[in-house]
Amino acid sequence: MMSNAAQQVLRDTFGYATFRGAQQHIVEHVVAGGDALVLMPTGGGKSLCYQIPALLRDGVGIVVSPLIALMQDQVDALKQLGVSAAFLNSSLDAQTAREVMRQMRTGELKLLYVAPERLMTEGFLELLEQLNEDAGIGLFAIDEAHCVSQWGHDFRPEYRALTVLHERFPNVPRIALTATADAPTRAEIIERLQLEQAQQFVSSFDRPNIRYRVALKDNARKQLQTFLETEHPDDAGIVYCLSRKKVEETAAWLKEQGWDALPYHAGLDAAVRSKNQKKFLREEGVIMVATVAFGMGIDKPNVRFVAHLDLPKSMEGYYQETGRAGRDGLPANAWMAYGLGDVVSMRQMLLSGDSPEERKRVELQKLDALLGFCESTACRHQTILRYFGETHPGDCGQCDNCLSPVDTWNATEAARMALSCVYRTGQRFGVAHLIDVLLGKATPKIEQFNHQQLSTFGIGKELSQPQWSSVYRQLVAAGFISVDMEAYGGLKLTEASRPVLRGEQEVWLRRDAEPVKRTSSKAERSSRLREAFAGANEDPLWQALKAKRMELAREQGVPPYVIFHDSTLLEMLNRKPQTLIEMGQISGIGQSKLVKYGDDFLEVLEDAANGK
């Protein structure tokens, strides 16, 4: 019986015909009063797992959310669906906040989003106790639950105190949700939130619609421009950089090249950040250049690409950042430019921080896993899933390694030369100097240290400078060499190098592809995107549907995707409904939206059919 009620809410309110994956089991479990831990990838439909139970259970559903932007987006979207929802955070003035609390007390709301800092005040907890006695609390949803973990990349100390929900309200079901958590983080979520008795729902972490690619740095800005021109000339996307300075310089450079690019980092004035974020969410084709300060909780479904100009800190960080692309399930790209300099600067940053030694050790292990991913010749999807303890059935046929399998070569002799050069020079020089020694270059630095007298001087002339750079980069990633930050990025041998130097172990490395010539880049387009959109970008009807969506969004002051997702417009374009009944059968159009917008979009379709 309950299943029928959930199905009806899914269809009538949210406009979807069927649940996806474990959604229905999660909904039924929480509606019945059970606690749940939900691990589901971005775009997998986590929100429905608590929104539908909140609508079906008596009382108000309380959602703990760490970000103001996410709350605003979620509430805007729910109101479009005819759901009584509100949020409480520091962006509200006192009068509005009082009105929201009045609506909460009287049970007028079905969902209330609240920041953890607000939730944990004694005054608010007492308000919740009163609410529980009167209108009732339907459930507690703890979104972005990985924030509770000190090993996670978005640690929020206030999340640790959320155990109070279980202690004060033992009969209210709790559902904790996250899009990324490796085994240690998962264990910590369970322990810190006292979810030992909760049922765990772990969905596949695979994002099959994302094409992963890693490019060797060779003028990263130009590489980025080529990527944008060939595959994303009109698309919204995110470009991640490590430093605030690089964010601002890259955004300014992209703007000079004619792209609608904006900067975002924690050092910008709050008003500027808010303005730039709002433009990214509410307009089409905007590129956000950002540090990791931007992104968690960003609900924009039609981000078509995420590009990294610098190496992220960990596999979790990379997975979550790239996961912001293609939330609507349509094809998207995750592109990264990477080089040995990234490894050195990232290690330097991690080791120079104030974290305890144990934390630094864990962070370095996570970075090493990401280096392994970058240098891997295996399927990218397989490598990511293996890290999260999941298997992949076979090659994805979509990442760079599957589409263009990498050549490998027996680099044993070259590796011995490279390692020997590190040893002979005293294990304190950087890669540029070591390559000069191997190539026999008479530089002032080599003469200063008398390195032209070494047995390794000039023994590596058969390989070029870029080839030696590749050898050293891969030897670092494979753990044969470590980067010594006390020696300003000098290279040191590890224990793993001994069998190689003694001739007891072979070393096979990937053969780096030659840099792609950029002459005909504009003629190339991603075949997968071309197939998925079936020429939609060139179709006047597609443009007309998007224009109508933008018009309606601006009238109401909400992002366009709150009206309809791209995937809904694409289905509208392909099916061309002629009546409200036919329109209501399209995925993503519930009863409320059908009443609000059905006639507007039917008019656009009718005009196109009549050649207007």
C-alpha positions in Angstrom: 0.0 0.0 0.0 2.8 2.4 1.0 4.6 1.6 -2.2 1.6 2.8 -4.2 1.5 6.1 -2.2 5.3 6.6 -2.8 4.8 5.8 -6.5 1.9 8.3 -6.7 4.0 11.1 -5.1 6.9 10.3 -7.4 4.6 10.6 -10.5 2.2 13.4 -9.5 4.6 15.7 -7.6 8.0 15.0 -9.2 6.9 13.9 -12.6 8.9 10.6 -12.8 7.3 7.3 -13.8 9.7 5.0 -11.9 12.2 5.0 -9.1 15.8 4.5 -9.9 18.1 1.9 -8.3 17.6 1.6 -4.6 15.4 4.7 -4.3 12.1 2.8 -3.6 13.7 0.6 -1.0 15.2 3.6 0.8 11.9 5.5 0.7 9.9 2.6 2.1 12.5 1.9 4.8 12.5 5.6 6.0 8.7 6.0 5.7 8.4 2.9 8.0 10.6 4.7 10.6 14.0 3.1 9.9 17.4 4.9 10.0 19.4 4.8 6.8 22.9 5.6 5.5 22.7 6.4 1.8 25.8 6.4 -0.4 24.8 7.4 -3.9 26.7 9.3 -6.6 25.9 12.9 -7.6 23.0 12.9 -9.9 21.7 9.6 -8.6 18.6 11.1 -7.0 19.6 11.3 -3.3 17.1 14.2 -2.6 14.1 12.1 -3.4 15.2 9.6 -0.8 14.2 12.0 2.0 11.8 14.4 0.2 9.3 11.6 -0.6 9.3 10.1 2.9 8.9 13.7 4.4 5.8 14.2 2.2 4.4 10.8 3.2 5.1 10.9 7.0 3.3 13.1 9.5 5.1 16.2 10.7 7.8 18.4 9.3 10.9 16.9 7.7 14.1 18.6 8.9 17.0 18.7 6.5 20.5 19.5 7.8 22.4 21.1 4.9 25.9 22.8 5.1 25.4 25.3 2.3 23.2 28.3 1.8 23.2 28.0 -2.0 22.1 24.4 -1.8 19.2 25.2 0.5 18.0 28.1 -1.7 18.1 25.8 -4.8 16.3 22.9 -3.1 13.5 25.1 -1.7 13.0 27.0 -5.0 12.7 23.6 -6.8 10.3 22.2 -4.2 8.1 25.3 -4.4 7.9 24.8 -8.1 6.5 21.3 -7.4 3.9 22.7 -5.1 5.6 21.5 -1.9 5.5 23.7 1.2 9.2 24.1 2.0 11.5 26.8 3.5 15.0 27.3 4.8 16.6 28.9 7.8 20.1 30.3 7.6 22.1 33.5 8.0 20.9 34.9 4.6 17.4 35.6 6.1 16.5 38.8 7.9 15.0 38.5 11.4 11.4 39.0 10.3 11.6 36.3 7.6 13.3 33.9 9.9 10.5 34.4 12.5 7.8 33.7 9.9 9.6 30.5 8.8 9.7 29.4 12.5 6.0 30.2 12.9 5.2 28.1 9.8 7.3 25.3 11.2 5.7 25.4 14.7 2.2 25.3 13.1 3.1 22.4 10.8 2.4 24.4 7.7 5.8 23.3 6.3 6.5 19.8 5.0 10.3 20.4 4.6 12.6 22.8 6.4 16.3 23.1 5.5 18.5 24.3 8.3 22.3 24.9 8.7 24.0 22.7 11.3 25.1 25.8 13.3 21.5 27.0 13.6 20.2 23.5 14.4 22.7 23.0 17.3 21.7 26.1 19.3 19.9 25.2 22.5 17.0 27.6 21.5 16.4 25.8 18.2 16.7 22.3 19.8 14.0 23.4 22.4 11.9 24.6 19.5 12.2 21.2 17.8 11.2 19.4 21.1 8.0 21.6 21.1 7.4 20.8 17.4 7.8 17.1 18.1 5.1 17.3 20.7 2.7 19.4 18.5 2.9 19.0 14.7 5.6 16.3 14.9 8.9 15.8 13.2 8.7 13.5 10.2 12.4 12.8 9.8 15.9 14.2 10.1 17.9 14.2 6.8 21.6 14.8 7.2 22.8 15.8 3.7 26.5 15.8 2.7 27.2 13.4 5.6 30.9 13.1 4.7 31.3 16.5 6.4 31.4 14.6 9.7 34.7 12.9 8.9 38.1 14.5 9.8 39.6 12.4 6.9 37.0 13.8 4.4 37.8 16.7 2.1 34.9 18.9 3.4 35.2 18.4 7.2 32.8 20.5 9.2 33.3 20.3 13.0 29.7 21.2 13.8 28.5 18.0 12.0 30.1 16.0 14.9 27.5 17.4 17.3 24.6 16.0 15.3 24.5 12.9 17.5 22.2 15.1 19.7 19.4 14.3 17.2 19.4 10.7 18.1 19.8 11.4 21.8 16.9 13.9 22.0 14.6 12.4 19.4 15.2 8.6 19.5 11.9 7.8 17.7 12.5 10.1 14.7 14.1 8.3 11.8 17.4 9.7 10.5 18.7 9.4 6.9 22.3 10.4 6.3 23.3 10.9 2.7 26.6 11.5 0.8 27.9 11.2 -2.8 31.3 10.1 -1.9 32.9 8.2 1.0 35.7 5.6 1.0 35.7 2.8 3.6 37.4 4.8 6.4 35.1 7.8 5.9 32.0 5.6 5.8 33.0 4.0 9.1 33.5 7.4 10.7 30.0 8.6 9.5 28.5 5.6 11.1 30.4 6.0 14.4 30.1 9.8 14.7 26.4 9.9 13.9 25.6 6.7 15.9 24.2 5.0 12.8 25.3 1.5 13.8 21.7 0.2 13.6 21.0 2.0 10.3 20.4 0.1 7.1 23.1 0.9 4.6 22.2 1.6 1.0 25.3 1.7 -1.2 24.7 2.5 -4.9 27.3 2.1 -7.6 29.7 5.0 -7.7 30.0 4.7 -11.5 29.1 7.8 -13.5 28.9 6.2 -17.0 27.8 9.5 -18.6 31.1 11.1 -17.7 34.1 10.7 -20.0 37.3 11.0 -18.0 40.5 12.2 -19.7 43.9 13.1 -18.4 46.3 15.2 -20.6 49.9 15.8 -20.0 50.6 19.5 -19.4 51.9 21.2 -22.6 50.8 24.9 -22.3 47.7 24.1 -20.1 45.8 27.3 -21.0 46.1 26.6 -24.7 45.0 23.0 -24.1 42.0 24.2 -22.1 41.1 26.6 -24.9 41.3 23.8 -27.5 39.1 21.5 -25.3 36.5 24.3 -24.9 36.5 25.2 -28.6 36.2 21.6 -29.8 33.7 20.2 -27.4 32.0 22.9 -25.3 31.7 26.2 -27.3 28.4 27.1 -25.7 28.3 25.0 -22.5 28.3 25.7 -18.8 31.3 24.2 -16.9 33.7 24.5 -14.0 37.5 25.0 -14.3 39.3 24.2 -11.0 42.6 25.7 -10.1 44.7 25.3 -7.0 45.4 28.9 -6.0 43.3 32.0 -5.8 45.7 33.9 -7.9 45.6 31.3 -10.7 41.7 31.4 -10.5 41.6 35.1 -11.1 44.3 35.0 -13.8 42.6 32.1 -15.7 39.2 33.7 -15.5 40.6 37.0 -16.8 42.4 35.2 -19.6 39.3 33.2 -20.6 37.3 36.4 -20.7 39.9 38.0 -23.0 39.5 35.0 -25.3 35.7 35.7 -25.5 34.4 33.2 -22.9 31.8 34.2 -20.3 34.1 33.3 -17.4 33.9 34.3 -13.7 36.2 33.7 -10.7 35.2 32.1 -7.4 37.4 31.6 -4.3 37.1 32.1 -0.6 39.2 35.3 -0.7 36.7 37.2 -2.8 34.2 39.5 -1.2 31.0 37.6 -0.1 28.9 39.8 -2.3 31.0 39.1 -5.4 31.0 35.3 -4.7 27.2 35.4 -4.4 26.8 37.4 -7.5 29.1 35.2 -9.6 27.4 32.0 -8.2 24.0 33.4 -9.0 25.0 34.2 -12.6 26.5 30.7 -13.0 23.3 29.0 -11.8 20.8 31.3 -13.5 22.3 31.9 -17.0 23.4 29.5 -19.8 26.9 28.9 -21.0 28.8 30.5 -18.0 32.2 29.1 -17.0 33.1 29.3 -13.3 36.9 29.3 -12.6 37.2 28.3 -9.0 39.1 26.8 -6.1 37.5 23.9 -4.3 35.7 26.5 -2.2 33.1 26.3 -5.1 30.9 23.3 -5.8 29.6 21.3 -2.9 25.8 21.3 -3.1 25.7 23.1 -6.4 22.6 21.7 -7.9 23.0 22.8 -11.6 22.2 19.7 -13.6 23.5 20.8 -17.0 27.2 21.4 -16.1 28.6 19.8 -19.3 32.3 19.7 -18.2 34.6 20.0 -15.3 38.3 20.8 -16.1 41.2 20.7 -13.7 44.2 22.9 -14.5 45.9 21.6 -11.3 45.9 18.2 -9.5 43.2 17.8 -6.8 44.2 16.6 -3.4 42.8 13.1 -3.5 40.7 10.6 -5.4 37.7 11.6 -3.3 38.2 15.3 -4.2 38.6 14.4 -7.8 35.5 12.2 -7.9 33.3 14.7 -6.1 34.6 17.7 -8.2 34.2 15.8 -11.5 30.8 14.6 -10.3 29.4 18.1 -10.6 29.3 17.5 -14.4 26.3 15.7 -16.0 24.0 15.5 -13.0 21.1 15.3 -15.5 22.5 12.0 -16.8 23.4 13.4 -20.2 27.0 13.1 -21.5 29.6 15.2 -19.8 33.4 15.5 -19.8 36.0 15.5 -17.0 39.3 16.8 -18.4 42.5 17.3 -16.4 45.9 18.6 -17.4 48.6 17.2 -15.2 52.4 17.2 -14.8 55.2 16.5 -12.4 55.1 20.1 -11.2 51.6 19.4 -9.8 52.9 16.5 -7.8 55.7 18.6 -6.2 53.4 21.6 -5.4 50.6 19.4 -4.0 53.0 17.5 -1.8 54.6 20.7 -0.6 51.1 22.1 0.3 50.1 19.0 2.2 53.4 18.7 4.1 53.6 22.4 5.0 50.2 22.5 6.6 49.4 22.5 10.3 47.7 19.0 10.3 49.0 16.3 12.7 51.5 13.8 11.2 48.9 11.1 11.0 46.6 13.2 9.0 49.4 14.2 6.6 50.3 10.6 6.1 46.7 9.8 5.2 46.5 12.8 2.8 49.7 11.7 1.1 48.3 8.2 0.6 45.2 9.7 -0.9 47.4 11.9 -3.2 49.4 8.8 -4.3 46.2 7.0 -5.2 45.3 9.9 -7.5 48.7 9.9 -9.1 48.2 6.2 -9.8 44.9 7.1 -11.5 46.6 9.7 -13.6 49.4 7.3 -14.8 47.2 4.2 -15.1 46.9 2.6 -18.5 43.6 0.8 -17.4 40.0 2.0 -17.8 39.5 5.2 -15.8 36.0 4.1 -14.6 37.5 0.8 -13.4 40.3 2.6 -11.5 37.9 5.0 -9.7 35.5 2.2 -8.7 38.3 0.0 -7.5 39.4 2.8 -5.2 35.9 2.9 -3.7 35.9 -0.8 -3.2 33.7 -1.6 -6.2 34.3 -3.6 -9.3 33.5 -2.6 -12.9 32.2 -5.2 -15.4 34.7 -4.3 -18.1 36.2 -1.5 -20.1 33.9 1.5 -20.3 34.6 2.3 -23.9 34.4 6.0 -23.0 37.5 7.2 -21.1 40.8 8.2 -22.8 42.5 4.9 -22.0 39.6 2.8 -23.5 39.1 5.0 -26.6 42.9 5.3 -27.3 44.7 2.5 -25.5 48.0 3.6 -24.2 51.3 2.0 -25.5 53.7 0.8 -22.9 57.4 0.2 -23.2 60.1 -1.7 -21.2 61.7 1.2 -19.4 63.9 -0.9 -17.1 67.2 0.4 -18.4 65.9 4.0 -18.5 64.5 3.6 -14.9 67.9 2.4 -13.7 69.7 5.3 -15.3 67.2 7.8 -13.8 67.4 6.2 -10.3 71.1 6.0 -10.4 71.3 9.7 -11.3 69.2 10.6 -8.3 71.6 8.6 -6.1 74.9 9.8 -7.6 73.8 13.5 -7.3 73.1 13.1 -3.6 69.3 12.7 -3.6 68.6 16.4 -3.3 68.1 17.8 -6.8 65.0 18.4 -8.8 64.0 16.7 -12.0 65.2 19.5 -14.3 68.8 19.3 -13.0 68.8 15.5 -13.1 67.7 15.5 -16.8 70.4 18.0 -17.6 72.9 15.5 -16.1 71.6 12.6 -18.0 71.6 14.6 -21.3 75.2 15.8 -20.6 74.4 19.5 -20.6 77.1 21.8 -19.4 75.0 24.1 -17.3 76.4 26.5 -14.6 74.7 24.5 -11.9 76.3 21.2 -13.2 79.7 22.9 -13.2 79.1 24.3 -9.7 78.5 20.9 -8.2 81.1 19.2 -10.5 78.4 16.8 -11.8 80.0 16.5 -15.2 82.4 14.1 -13.5 79.6 11.7 -12.5 79.3 8.3 -14.2 75.7 9.2 -15.1 76.7 12.4 -16.9 75.5 12.1 -20.5 74.4 8.5 -20.4 70.8 9.3 -21.3 71.2 11.0 -24.7 69.0 8.4 -26.4 65.9 9.9 -24.8 64.7 13.4 -25.2 64.0 15.9 -22.4 60.2 15.3 -22.5 60.8 11.5 -22.4 63.0 11.8 -19.4 60.4 14.0 -17.8 57.9 11.3 -18.4 60.1 8.6 -16.9 60.7 10.7 -13.7 57.0 11.6 -13.4 56.0 7.9 -13.6 58.7 6.7 -11.3 57.4 9.2 -8.6 53.8 8.0 -9.2 54.8 4.4 -9.0 56.6 5.0 -5.6 60.2 4.3 -6.7 61.1 8.0 -5.9 59.7 10.4 -3.4 59.7 14.2 -3.4 61.7 15.6 -0.5 60.1 18.9 0.5 62.9 19.7 3.0 65.2 19.7 0.0 62.9 22.1 -1.9 61.4 19.4 -4.1 64.5 17.3 -4.5 64.0 13.6 -5.5 65.0 10.8 -3.1 65.1 7.0 -3.7 62.6 4.8 -1.8 63.0 1.3 -0.6 61.1 0.1 -3.7 63.9 1.3 -6.0 66.4 -1.2 -4.7 65.4 -4.3 -6.7 65.2 -2.1 -9.9 68.8 -0.8 -9.3 70.0 -4.3 -8.6 68.5 -5.5 -11.9 66.0 -7.8 -10.1 62.8 -6.0 -11.3 61.5 -4.9 -14.7 59.8 -1.5 -15.1 57.2 -0.9 -17.8 55.9 2.6 -18.3 53.3 4.3 -20.4 54.4 5.9 -23.6 53.2 9.5 -23.6 51.4 10.5 -26.8 52.8 13.3 -28.8 51.2 16.7 -28.2 48.1 17.1 -30.4 48.4 19.7 -33.1 45.9 22.4 -32.7 45.4 23.4 -36.4 42.1 21.7 -37.0 40.7 21.6 -33.5 37.5 23.4 -34.2 36.5 20.8 -36.8 36.5 18.0 -34.1 33.5 17.5 -31.9 32.8 14.9 -29.3 30.9 12.1 -31.0 29.1 11.1 -27.8 27.8 14.6 -27.2 26.8 14.9 -30.8 24.8 11.7 -30.7 23.2 12.5 -27.3 21.9 15.8 -28.3 21.2 14.7 -31.9 22.0 18.0 -33.3 19.8 19.8 -30.7 22.1 22.8 -30.5 21.5 23.6 -34.2 17.8 23.0 -34.0 15.7 26.2 -33.8 13.1 24.4 -31.7 15.7 23.5 -29.1 16.7 27.1 -28.9 13.1 28.2 -28.7 12.4 25.8 -25.8 15.4 27.0 -24.0 14.5 30.7 -24.6 11.0 30.0 -23.1 12.5 28.3 -20.1 14.9 31.3 -19.6 12.0 33.8 -19.9 10.0 31.9 -17.2 13.0 31.5 -15.0 13.8 35.3 -15.1 10.1 36.1 -14.4 10.3 34.1 -11.2 13.9 34.8 -10.2 15.0 31.1 -10.3 17.6 29.2 -12.2 16.4 27.8 -15.6 16.9 24.1 -14.5 14.3 24.7 -11.6 11.7 25.1 -14.4 12.8 22.1 -16.4 16.1 20.1 -16.7 17.8 19.9 -20.1 16.8 16.2 -20.2 13.1 17.1 -19.9 13.5 19.7 -22.7 15.3 17.1 -24.9 12.5 14.6 -24.4 10.0 17.4 -25.3 12.0 18.2 -28.4 12.1 14.6 -29.6 8.5 13.6 -28.6 6.8 16.9 -29.5 3.7 16.5 -27.4 0.6 18.1 -28.7 -1.7 18.0 -25.6 -1.4 18.5 -21.9 -1.9 14.8 -21.4 1.0 14.0 -23.7 3.1 16.7 -22.0 2.4 15.2 -18.6 3.9 11.9 -19.7 7.3 13.5 -20.2 9.8 12.7 -17.4 10.3 15.6 -15.0 6.9 17.1 -15.5 4.7 16.6 -12.4 1.2 17.9 -11.9 2.2 21.3 -10.5 4.6 22.1 -13.4 2.1 20.8 -15.9 -0.4 23.3 -14.7 2.1 26.1 -14.5 4.0 25.6 -17.7 2.3 23.1 -19.9 0.5 25.6 -22.1 3.6 27.8 -22.5 5.7 25.0 -23.9 2.8 23.6 -26.0 2.6 27.0 -27.6 6.3 27.0 -28.5 5.9 23.5 -30.0 2.8 24.5 -31.9 4.5 27.6 -33.3 7.4 25.5 -34.5 5.0 23.0 -36.1 3.3 25.9 -38.0 6.6 27.3 -39.1 6.4 30.5 -37.0 
